[in-house]
């Protein structure tokens, strides 16, 4: 996944609350907001968490401590049939379908069952070796989110992905294999065109002070891969700034109603806000331009008027010597570039000039 156009992903996640009809409405909202893709989450609560797993602080704030993480996730699952219906809806709305697998069976459903060619791996699974390795071995392209991670952890994950994409991947890679893979330029090259990475702060909502958008450039320099941004802040400022900093992909959470009960609604954008954010990003994308510094076509007329020329400061008789006393730079319709002003000094006037006449010779 590498394109000159910023990939805009509306992250529906689990904001359907386990309701297929609401999930379908989210597809409509994402399409109307201008998203290129809508992303869901594919998981089995039983395969994903133990029954004793606790809630994250942000989850507890949104739903209270009345449920365990397992109980919360059971209510947010979408079955296989729902996935087919969502893909069909996405095709009808001409928007891409994307999902994040959280367990190996869900990975198989997305890649083998549904034929997905692009996966998003969430930040929580950046160190989940078996899932990362299986994802790479499936041959799909991967968007890898990096919330909570250090550069060293990202490097190790990329080394494992490089092994997974390789021609002869080891059956049971160990940490040293991952380190060696990242040090191998040929194996690293196997990530090109297959993997992009997203800067992310895994809090919902993330604070402005923690956003650290400059980390995008750090990761771009460190790994030589396309870098985007998964935004968990409120509003659109961070996402728009990320576009200006060269993000290749921007993911923003979408909900139909921020007041709904659920772990992610409060940190998500409602459709109208998301549409405004995505519109602003597209405007920034146009504004970024080609990186070539030159006179833009729409500036040409202004240049004709605003740029100065070498003209006669006073009347000049033929045979007179040009000097600062009789030459000046002023705005004029014609005349020599004023950067050549000094080249005229000491030369002999070949004609008569009236004050303000352009010096063309």
N, C-alpha and C positions, 0 to 999 in steps of 0.2 A: 504494500500500500504506500505508494509515493506519487503524489500528483502536485502539479503547480497550484491547483485549486484546493483551498482549505476544505477538508472533509468535516462537515457539520453533523454531529451525532446528537440526537435527542435521546437522553438516557431515561427510558421509562422505568427500567429496573423492576422493582416490585410495587410500583405505584398503582398497579391495577388491583392491589389487595386480594389477589386470587380470583378475581372476577373477569372472565373472558370478555364479556361485553364492554367492561371498562377498558380492558387492554386494547380492544378494537377501536374504541373512541380515542385512545391515546395515539394510535396510528394516524387517524384522521387529523388530530391536533398537531402532530409532528410534521405531517405533510404540509399542512396549511401554514406552519411556522417557517417553512423553508428548509427543513432538515434534509440532508442527503440520506441519512439512515436513522432508524429507530432501534435502540438496543434494549433487549430484555435480559432476564437472568434465568438460566436453565439449571435446575437442581432438584435433588431429592433431599428433603430435610434429614431423612434417616441416614443417607450416605454422606451428608455434609457435616453434621454436628452430633455430638453426644447429647444425651438427654440432660446432662448436668452442666452443659456449657452455659456460661453467663451472658448477659446482655452487655453491649458496649454502653458507655455513659450516654451517648447521644440517643441510642435506642431506648434506654430506660426513660430518658426525658420525654420521649414522644409517646410511648405506650405504657409507661409505668412499669413497676416490678411485678405486675400480676401474672406475667407469663415468663417462661424460660425462653431462651433463644430457639430451642427446638419447637416449642409450641407456637412461637411467632412464625417460624419459617413454614411449618406445616400448612398454615392458613394462607401462605403466599405462593404456594407451588402452582405451576401451570403444567398440565399433563401433555403427553405427546400429541394428542388430537388438537389441543389448543395451539400448539406450535404450527401445525399444518394450516390451521385457519388464519393464524396471524401472518404467515408467509403469503398466503393467498390474498389477504387484505393488503399487504404491502405491495404486492405486484399490481393490484388494482389501483392503488394510489401512487404508483411509480416512485416508491421510496424503498431503500434497501433495508433488509431485515438483518439484524446482528444480535448475537446473544453471548453471554458470558457463561461458560460451563464451570460448575463448582465441584464436580466429581467426575470420575472416569466414565460412568454410565451416561451421564449427561453429555460428556464430550463425544462419546460414540453416537449418541442420538443426533447431535448437531452435524457431525462430520460424515458418518456413514449413513445415518437414517435420512437426514435432511439435505445432505450434500452441500453444506456450507463451506465456502472457500476462504472465509475470513472469520477469525475468532477474536474476541476481546478476553484477555486474562486479567482478572481483577487484582488489585494491590494485595489483597489478603492471600493470594496464591502465588505471589512472586517467588516465594521460597518453597513452594509445593513441588518438589522434584518430580514425583511420578506424574502429576498432571501436566507440568511443563513439557516433560519429555514425550509423553504421549501426544500432546498437541503438536509438537514439532514433527514427530514421526508420522502424523496424519497428513503432513504436507501442506496444511492450510497456512495462509498468511496470519500473522499474529499482531495484534495491538496489545502491548504490554504496559499495564499501569504500574506506577512505581511509588505509590503512597507508602509512607512509613519506612522506606528503604534508604540505605546508604549506597554510595557508589560501588563499594565492594560487593554488596549483595546483588546489585543490578548486574555487575560484571559476571558474577558467578552464574546467575540465571541465564545471561546471554551465552555464556560458555556451554551450558547444558543444552540450550536451544540449538546452538551450532552443532553439537554432537547429534542431536535428534534429526537435524536436516541432512546430516552427512550420509555418504554412500554406504558406509559400514559402521553404523552406530553400535557401540558396545551394549551388550544385553543388560548389564548392571553397572552404569557409570558411577564412579566414586568422585569425591570432591577434587582429587588431584587431576582426574580426567577433565573435569570442567575447567580448571585453571589452565591446563595445557591447551585445551581447545581454544580458549580465548587468546592465548599467546600465539596460536597458529593462524597466520594471515590467510591461508587458504580456507580454513574452516570459518573464520570470521567473515570472509567474503560470501559465504553461503547465507548469511543473514540479510545481505543487501537485496532489497526488493521484496523481502519476506517479513521483516520485523520492523515495527516502529514502536517508539516508547513514549509514554505520556507522563509528564510531570503531574503530580497530584498531592494534595494534602488530605489525608483520610480522617477528616472530621466533618460533621454535618450539622450546621454550616461551619466552614473553615473561616478563620478570622483573617482580616486583611494583613495583620502583622506576620502571620504564618505563611502567607501565600508564596513568597519567595520566587517570583517568576524568573529571576536571573538564573535559577537552577536549570532552566531549559537550555541556556547556552552552555552551561557546564556539562550537561549530559551530551549535547551535540558534539562538543569538542572531545569529550572522553570516549565516546562510543562510535562516532562517525555514522550515526543512524538518524533517520528522520525523527523529530521530536515534536510532540503536541502537548495538549493540556486538558486534563480532566478537572472541571471546575466545580468546586463545592461551596464557593462563596455565595453570598446573597447578591442579587442584582447582576449587572452585566459588565461592570468595570474590568474585572480581572480577565474575563474571556476576551473582551475587546483588546485589552492590552496585550494578551498572549498572541492574538492575531498580528498585532503590530510588531511583536518580537519574533515573528517567523514561525509560529506554530503551524504544522501541516495538518493537524486534526484538533478539533475542539469538541469536547463532550460536555453537555450541560443537562442537568436533571430536569425532567418534565413531569408535572402533575396536572390533573384537571382541577384540583381544589387543594390548596395548601392547608386547609383546616381539617382534612380527612385524617382519621387515625391511621398510623403506620409509621415505620421508622424513617422514611426519607421525604415525606410530603413537605414538611416545614422548611427543608433546605432546597426545595425544588422551585422552578419557575412555572407559573401558570402560562397557558398558551399565548396570551397577548404579550406578556413580558418576553417569552422566549422568541417570539417572532421579531420583536423590536431588537433583541440582542443579536439574532442571526442577521437581520438586515444591516445593523451597524458593522458586523464583522465583514459582510460582503462589501460594504463601502470602504472599510479599511483595506480589504484585499485589493480593490481597484486603486486606492491611494498609494499602496506600496510600490506599484509600478514595476519598471524593468531594472532598476538600479543604475541605469545609464544616465549620467548627468549631462544634460544638453538643453538647448533652448526648445521648449515644448512648442508645438505648432500654434497653440493658442496664445503664446507669448510673443510671436513674431511681430505682430503689429505694434505691441507695446515697446519692443526693442527698437523699432524704427523711430518711435517718438521719444523714448526716454534716453537712448544712448547718444552720447555727444560725438561731434565730428571736429576736425581741424578746419577752422575758418579764419578769414581775415579779421584781425582785431581793429584795424584801421584801413583806410584806403592805402593800397600798395601799388606803386608804379612798376611797370615792366623794368627789369634790371636791378630792382632793389633787393637787398639781402634780407632773407627771412630771419627773424629774431623774436625773442619774447615780447618785443615792443609792438610787433605787428601781426603776430599769430596768437590765437586763443582757441580753447575748446568750448563749444556751445552745442546745444541741441539744434540740429539742422536736418534738412531732408537728404543732404548728400555731403560728401567730403571724406577725407581719409580717417581711418581709425585713430582715435587719440593716443593709442599706444605707440603710434609712429610719429608723435609730435616732435620729439627731439631729433628725428632723422631729417626733418626739414631745415633745422637750424644751420645757417651758413650757406644755404643754397640760394641761387639767384632766381627771382621771380621771372617766369617766362612769358608773363602776360600782365595786363593791368587787372587789379582786383578792387572791387568796392567793399566797404566794411560789411561783414557777414557773408561774403561770397565763400563757397567751399573751396578748400585747397585740394585739388585733385592730382596735381603733379608732384 
